[in-house]
Structures are given as C-alpha cells and as structure tokens.
Amino acid sequence: MTLEACLPAELRDDTTTITKIAAGLSGAGVYRVDASGQTFVMKVAREGEPLAAWSRKLHIQRLAADAGVAPRVIHVEEDRRAVLSAFVADRSFPAYYWDPRTHDAAIALLGQTVRRIHDIPLPLDADALDPREFLATIWHGPLAGFAVPAFFSDAVRRVLEEDPTPSDLAPVLSHNDVNPTNLVYDGEHLVLLDWDTAGPNDPYYDLAAAALFLRMDEATCHELLSVYAGNSFAALPARFVYDRRVVGVLCGAAFMHLARQGGHGGATGAETLDSTLWLLDIYQQMRAGALSIATADGQWTFGLALVKAGMTDPQPPA
C-alpha cells in the first residue's frame, strides 16, 4: 500500500504532496501532507505494529483530541496503521514561556493543559509504561558495552536500584513525553503531539518532565504545581523531585541510544559532570545553529545535559 492510499479519497489527486518530516525511536514515520489547499500530518506506524496495541494508542489519541489537548483526528487507515491529523501551526511555546511578558501566562496554560490531560478518563485497557523498565531495556540492551561517563552510569544505576518514591496521588492518563518538541502553541491553545507512550502513570511525571525540559527553578515549579492542583505547596512533593530525576536519566539514555546508532564513539574518559553543558547552554547553541540534535554528536551532548539536569537542582532563572 502506498502512502497516498492512506489518505481519504478526496485528498488523493495530482496536486497532493507527502513529505517525510520525522522518524522516532518507535520506528514510526511522520509526514506532512499538503492537499486541496490544506495541510495535515500523517503518522504511519512501524512495520509489524500489532493491531491491538495500535488501536489502544489510537483510542487514547482520539480521547485527547476530543478533550482539546491533541490535534483533531481526520482519517484513519487501519491496514497501514496510519492516522491523519489536523496540522497546527506552531508559534513556539518555549518562546512564549521564556518571554518575561508572557512567562506567567505560559505557566498557567501549561498547568491547565496537563490538568486537562489527566482529567481524561483512564481507559481500562491502556498500556502502562514503567519508565524504570524502559530505562533498563535501553541500558541492558542498546547501550550495553557502550562507553559512557562515570556520572552517567552512576545516575542510571541509582534510578534502577532505588525504590520509587511513594506518591500521594492516584495514577492518571499521562502523556509521558512532555518535552518542548511535543508542545504546539497556536497563539491561544496548547496541544501535545506524539501520544504513542501515553498511559497510566503518576500525575507528577508529566509535570516533572515539563519542569526539567523548560529549566524551571524551584519557584517556577511551585507555580506550575499550584496551577495544576489548584492549591499551593509548602515544599515540592518528593515524588515530583523523584520523577524529575527519572525523566532526566531516561531521556538522556534515549539520546545516548540515538547517538550510538548514529555512530558516536562513546566516552573518552575526560567527561565529567562539571564539564557537561547545562540545558540552557544546549538550547542557546541550538538556536545559534552550533549544535543539532539530528547529529550523533548533538544527541550525545544533549543526552549528557539531560542527565545532568536530572541529577542536579534546577538552575536559577536566566
């Protein structure tokens, strides 16, 4: 079956163009579709994706779209496991967040959006994703034998060996990958992309992920949590702090996996926690075009920075 055959009949003609824009760890392909004067996004599952698992993901994506926290689902082609969604023009949530004039409004929008995700009824058949199990799979599989800095190995072992901090909240439907590339802000609303890993998890996990990737200091974390919960906190919840560490180490390991796939040679022995760049430095280099996480070197550097962010206290606001 061709990609064009995944589209509804009214969008198949000589003027339709399909352009690949991404491919992630899952092996799925993401495409931009321009047809009939409109733009869409089509996601095609990896070869061999089981129908039952794909259907469960699609059900969650539809629930999120109905709740206004994901783009609208336009068309589904079951045989190819393809989903066509509305294209949402992105005006950059990070820019909205880091602008002092709109910083507080951005935090409020983010907290309210995560709350709306977690208010979606949790499907009984949703697949639970244990971040520690996922980390163990990467660590003992694709990263086995790969030379990484000592502080990186120590961080992974700590997450895998320590007991999770208990939570005072019940599990919710969690997006499980709230990083800036999955946040799309159209100037008024905020939606999230890539619902493949969504499933039952601790509510603080999504909030901790957002806090880590957006470099939130302690005061900003308090503000985000207060918007989400509707009340203030005397101290950051212990489970939030724990989840933040897990997010940093897990995402760092995922980028190390990508770096190894891309041909990176691994650690030289000179890498230390102090010599590793902060996420702020990484973002500045990315904006200046000096670093790209599409390259093995960029993925390696970003992976180290994520682990450092998870292991250390948040930096003061820039």
Secondary structure, 3 states (H helix, E strand, C coil): CCCHHHCCHHHCCCCCEEEEEEECCCCCEEEEEEECCEEEEEEECCCCCCHHHHHHHHHHHHHHHHCCCCCCEEEEECCCCEEEEECCCCCCHHHHHHCCCCHHHHHHHHHHHHHHHHCCCCCCCCCCCCHHHHHHHHHHCCCCCCCCCHHHHHHHHHHHHCCCCCCCCCCEEECCCCCHHHEEECCCCEEECCCCCCEEECHHHHHHHHHHHCCCCHHHHHHHHHHHHCCCCCCCCHHHHHHHHHHHHHHHHHHHHHHHHCCCCCCCCCCCCCCCCCHHHHHHHHHCCCCCCCCHHHHHHHHHHHHHHHHCCCCCCC
